[in-house]
Amino acid sequence: MRTICISVLTLAMALPVFLSSSCGGESPPEQDASVIEEAPSDTAAVIEEEVPVPPEDVPGTEAPSETADGPQGSWDTTMGEMVFVVSESGEITGEYPLGTVSGTLDGHTMEYTYAEGSLTGDGTFEFDENFGSFSGVQDIAGTELVWEGRRI
């Protein structure tokens, strides 16, 4: 939490200062006008308020990443939308319009096999540090096809 101090200077000698202990929309208590004191022009009121600071604004901390747990979820890829599922054993499967992929993750690199009907082969995806995008290749009979994606 960060403390913010706000100084309010009185603009005129005749400006009455109303202090009330009410908050939350309640009406301030009735006061006798003869008891209200005028504040001198050089008086400053200081208001302290605790304001939550988002983690990304605090040096040395990072906001928790929604995607730091791996590739599981929906992706927009050059081969159409793909949905990755990660099993308890760590195997990753993905389905996309033309077929499926199945593989394992080593750090941010996924080596996989794919099946598109009777066409099968291997490939590799390299995920960015937050698992928000990937770039890779699919080997189709000796020809590498670039395959990229971003989380949706």
N, C-alpha and C positions, 0 to 999 in steps of 0.2 A: 504494500500500500504506500502511496505517496501522499504527503500532506501538502495541501495547497492553501496559502494564506492570501486573502484578498483584502486590500486596504480600501476603505471608503472614506474619502475626505468630505467633510461638511462644506457645502458651497456657499452658504450665507450664514451670517450671525443669527438671524432670526429663524432659522430652520429648526423646528422642534424635532427632538429625537424620541421616537416611540420605541420602547423596548418591551417586548412581550415574551412570555415563556410559552406561548401556545405554538403549536405546529400541527401539520397534517390537516389543514383546512379548517381548524377550529377558529372561532372568532376570538380576538384578543379580549382580555377582561376590560370591563368599563373602567376608565380612569377619570378622575376629576381634573379638568383642564387647568385648574389653578396649581396643580402639583407637577405639571410637566415642566421640565427644565429645558432651557435652551443650551445647545452645545456650542462651545467656542469654535471659531472658524478653523483653528489649527488642530482640532480633535480628529483622530483617525480611529475607525472601528476595524478590528481585525476579526475575520471570520475564518475558523479553521474547519476543514472538512476532509474526511478520509475518502479518497477516491481510489477505487481499484485500478491497478495498472495491468494492462494485458501483458502476458509473459513475453511476447515478442518485443515489447518496449523496454524491458529490463535487460541491461547489458549482461551477457554471460548466460542467458537463458533462451530457450527456444520454445515456441508453442508446440504442444504435442501434435504430432502428425497424424492425420486421419488414415494415412495410407502406409505407415511405417511397418505394418504387420505383413507385408508381402503383396503378391499380385492378385489375391482373391478379389473378385468383383467384375464389373462390366467395363469393357474397353471398346473404344472406337478405333478400328485398325484399317490398314490398307486392304485387308481381305474381308472387310465387313465387321459387324459387331461381334465381339467375342466375350464369353463369360468364363473366367477362371474360377475353379474350385480347388481348394487345398485340403487334402485329407489329413487325418490325424497323423498318419505315417509320413507326411511331407510330400506325397506325390501330388503333382499339379495336373489337372485336366482342364482342357478348354474346348468349348464348342463355338464354331463360327459357321457362316452359311454354307461353306463348301465341305466342311469336315470337322475333324477333331485333332487336338494335340494332347500329348501326354509326356510329362517329363519331371525333372527334379531341379531344385534350385541350389546353387552353390554360391553363397553371397548374393550378388545381384545378377548372376548369370544363370539362365535356364537353358539346359540342353533338352531337346524334345524330339519325339518322333511324331509324324503327322499321318493322317489317313484321310484322303479325299476320294471316296469311292474305292476303286481298285488301285489308285495311285498312292504310294506311301514313300516316306523319306525321312530325313533328319533336318534339324535346324537348331539355331541358337537365338535367344533373345537376351539382350543386355538391358536391364532396368536401371533407371536413374536412382539416385540415393534415396528418394522418398517413395519409390514405386508409383510414380505419377505418369511415367511414360516409358516406352521401350523402343529399341531399334534392334533389328536382327535380320537374319537371312533364313530362307527355306531352300534346301537343296532339292531341285527337281531334275532328276536324271542328269546330274553333273552341272546343271546351271543354277546359279544362286539368284534367288528372287528376294529383293529387299522387302522386309515386312516391318512396319512401324505401327505404333499405337499409343494412345493416350487414355488415361482413366476417364470414365464418364460417370 
